[in-house]
Amino acid sequence: MSKYHPQRILDCRGDACPLPLLKTKKAMAEMASGEILEVVGTDPGSKNDLPSWANRTGNLYLGEEEEGDVFHFFLQKK
Amino acid sequence: MSTNNAHQLAGAGGHILSTEIQEFINEQVRLQVAAEFKRLGLDPARPKRAALIASKGTLDMAYPPLILATAAAAMDMEAAVFFTFYGLDIVRKKKLSHLKVPPLANPAMPVPMPNIIGMLPGMTRMATWMMKDWMKKGGVPTIPDLLDFAKENGVRLIVCQMSMDVLGIKKEELIDGLEFAGAAAFLDYAADSDINLFV
């Protein structure tokens, strides 16, 4: 369905700042370099927060997809 | 200019600096630059650091320092929250789950409330209930949850020793996992911080 092929999916639906960041950090810590994480969330703030998080932590923000009120964010571990 | 130097350095043998010597010089320069950066406190490998002061004991003012500190930790930054004066209530076992929102002199209440009504009995409880309800519906963690996240993610929670003494608060009344320090200790940490905020 998605053009990205995530190795792992993280459910952050219903979570607000700073939970998606903390959960993303935890999930990424358990992943291998080059793997892709899909964060599924409903917090519109994550659209800005996750790119900033990736920029600061050196990981790669690949992009996002929207399905109504649900966002799908794709991040690649450095 | 550099070409001339290279010719001079080449000397009688006619060879440009050997690879070994060039590598040796490069290494020496790298070490000296790194030492100078360190001396100036500019270690490029050092993580960014956030130093936050929590000085208020109300629910609305407990959120910003804890959210920012946990977010900073999530972003691989070092973070510390310094709890001082009424901010101590944020880490007091009996208080931290019962912090309140004051409706008095708060023009940002959802239903603009004249102060004369805000002072009536029960209004603080109502304002507090409203904020907790928004936070719950919005998926924002509670204050006890944020304190747990902070500790799990290595945020340093530092309590002002002087505030404890002045307010007559004992260590046993506070949650576990705290550090105790004074103004100088906080300033020492803050002096090397990239972000310093007073809340």
Boltz contact constraints between the chains, C-beta under 6 A:
constraints:
  - contact:
      token1: [A, 14]
      token2: [B, 139]
      max_distance: 6.0
  - contact:
      token1: [A, 15]
      token2: [B, 139]
      max_distance: 6.0
  - contact:
      token1: [A, 16]
      token2: [B, 138]
      max_distance: 6.0
  - contact:
      token1: [A, 16]
      token2: [B, 139]
      max_distance: 6.0
  - contact:
      token1: [A, 16]
      token2: [B, 140]
      max_distance: 6.0
  - contact:
      token1: [A, 18]
      token2: [B, 67]
      max_distance: 6.0
  - contact:
      token1: [A, 18]
      token2: [B, 70]
      max_distance: 6.0
  - contact:
      token1: [A, 18]
      token2: [B, 71]
      max_distance: 6.0
  - contact:
      token1: [A, 21]
      token2: [B, 71]
      max_distance: 6.0
  - contact:
      token1: [A, 21]
      token2: [B, 74]
      max_distance: 6.0
  - contact:
      token1: [A, 22]
      token2: [B, 74]
      max_distance: 6.0
  - contact:
      token1: [A, 22]
      token2: [B, 149]
      max_distance: 6.0
  - contact:
      token1: [A, 25]
      token2: [B, 74]
      max_distance: 6.0
  - contact:
      token1: [A, 53]
      token2: [B, 75]
      max_distance: 6.0
  - contact:
      token1: [A, 56]
      token2: [B, 75]
      max_distance: 6.0
  - contact:
      token1: [A, 57]
      token2: [B, 75]
      max_distance: 6.0
  - contact:
      token1: [A, 57]
      token2: [B, 76]
      max_distance: 6.0
